[in-house]
Amino acid sequence: MKRSKYTEETIIGMLKERQAGMKVADLTRKYAVSEQSIYRCQARYGGMTVCEAKRSRQLEEENTRLKRMVAELSLDKQMLEDVLSKKW
């Protein structure tokens, strides 16, 4: 997945400007993003603080790492069961 060129701080700052009454069209020009990107960020980060957004990112990365570990261990288990099921 492509990483955002903006940090959580910048995104949350942009959303605070939006909540303060700045128009979406003005935000798109200021930050050089599409309207869809602003709405997507609003759906994802709306109402969060910077600390919460960073913690959310850390939890997502940890979850991805744990899922990868489970998949690797499942493959190892399956290989061992296949080897043990064969008669020597």
C-alpha positions in Angstrom: 0.0 0.0 0.0 1.3 3.4 -0.9 2.4 5.6 2.0 0.9 9.0 2.4 3.2 11.9 1.7 1.6 13.7 4.6 2.1 12.8 8.3 -0.7 12.2 10.7 0.0 15.7 12.2 -0.5 17.3 8.8 -3.7 15.3 8.0 -5.2 16.1 11.4 -4.3 19.8 11.0 -6.0 19.8 7.6 -9.1 18.2 9.1 -9.1 20.8 11.9 -9.0 23.6 9.2 -12.0 21.8 7.6 -13.9 21.8 10.8 -13.1 25.5 11.4 -15.0 26.3 8.2 -12.5 26.2 5.4 -14.0 25.0 2.1 -12.9 21.6 0.6 -11.9 23.4 -2.6 -9.5 25.7 -0.7 -8.0 22.7 1.1 -7.5 20.8 -2.2 -5.5 23.8 -3.6 -3.5 24.4 -0.4 -2.5 20.8 0.1 -2.5 19.7 -3.5 -4.8 16.7 -2.9 -8.1 15.6 -4.4 -11.5 16.1 -2.7 -11.8 12.4 -2.4 -8.5 12.3 -0.4 -9.9 14.8 2.0 -13.1 12.9 2.6 -11.2 9.6 2.9 -8.9 11.2 5.6 -12.0 12.6 7.3 -13.5 9.2 7.5 -10.3 7.7 8.8 -9.0 10.3 11.1 -12.1 12.4 11.9 -12.2 13.2 15.6 -8.8 11.8 16.4 -5.9 13.5 18.1 -2.3 13.2 16.8 -1.5 10.7 19.6 -4.5 8.6 18.8 -3.6 8.5 15.1 0.0 7.4 15.8 -1.3 4.7 18.2 -3.7 3.5 15.5 -0.9 3.3 13.0 1.3 1.3 15.4 -1.6 -1.1 16.2 -2.2 -1.6 12.4 1.5 -2.4 11.9 1.6 -4.8 14.8 -1.6 -6.5 13.6 0.0 -7.0 10.2 3.1 -8.4 11.7 1.2 -10.8 13.8 -1.0 -12.0 10.9 2.2 -12.7 8.9 3.6 -14.7 11.8 0.4 -16.8 12.1 0.5 -17.5 8.4 4.1 -18.6 8.5 3.5 -20.8 11.5 0.5 -22.4 9.9 2.6 -23.3 6.8 5.3 -24.7 9.1 2.7 -26.8 10.9 1.2 -28.1 7.6 4.6 -29.1 6.3 5.4 -31.0 9.5 2.1 -32.8 9.4 2.7 -33.8 5.8 6.2 -35.1 6.7 4.9 -37.1 9.7 1.9 -38.5 7.7 4.2 -40.2 5.2 5.4 -43.7 6.1 9.1 -44.1 6.2 
